[in-house]
Amino acid sequence: MPADTSNTPPDGLPAYRLLTGPDDSVFCKRVSEALALGYRLYGSPAATFNGERVIVAQAVLWPGSDHAAG
């Protein structure tokens, strides 16, 4: 499915999303799916260790959103 180039994300999704979860293939798939929808990476990823596993976060932003820092 090609990336959507409209001014709003599909399915009522917010323009800014912070995806979080364990550092595994499921998390990578979630980020990849957001990129396939048309989101763009926003900032650097973050990682922390919760005592059991690595937890990662990646922000994504819909292109043309007015949420971008100026």
N, C-alpha and C positions, 0 to 999 in steps of 0.2 A: 504494500500500500504506500503510495507516495506521501511525502510530508505535506501537511496542510499549511497553506500560506495565508490563511485568513487572519483577521486581527484578533480573534478570540480562540482560545483552546477548544477542542472538541468535548462533547459530553459534559459540559458544565464544569470542566476542570479549572482550577485557579491558574492565573498567569504565572505565579511563583509557586514552586513546589520544592520542599526539602525531603528528599528520599533518604531513608535511613534503614539500617538493618545489619545483620551479620555479614561479614566479608565472605560471601559465597557466590555461587553461580546464580542463585535466585535474585540476589541484589543486583548483580551485573545485568541480568535480563531485564529487571525493572528500569534501570537507567537506559539500556538500549531501546526498550519500548518507548520511553519518553522521547528519546532522540528521534525515533522513527515517526512519532506523531508530529514532530516539528519543533519540539523544545530544543533549547541550546543550553550547554553547560554554563553555569553561572558561578564564577569563583572556583577555588581549588577544593578538592575533596578533603574531608577530615576523617581521622581515624582515632579510635581510643580503644583501650582494653578494659573490659568490665570484670576482670578476674577469671573469666572463663574463655572468652573469645574476643576477637577483634570486631568492633562495631564501626561501621563506616557511614558517612553522610555525603551527599552530593546535592547541591542546589541546582535546579533547572529553571529557566525563564522562557516564557513564550516570546518569540521575536516581535518587536514593535510594542511591547508592553511598556507602560509608563512607570513601571516599578524599577527600572534600571537606574543605578546611581549616576548622578550627573557629574 
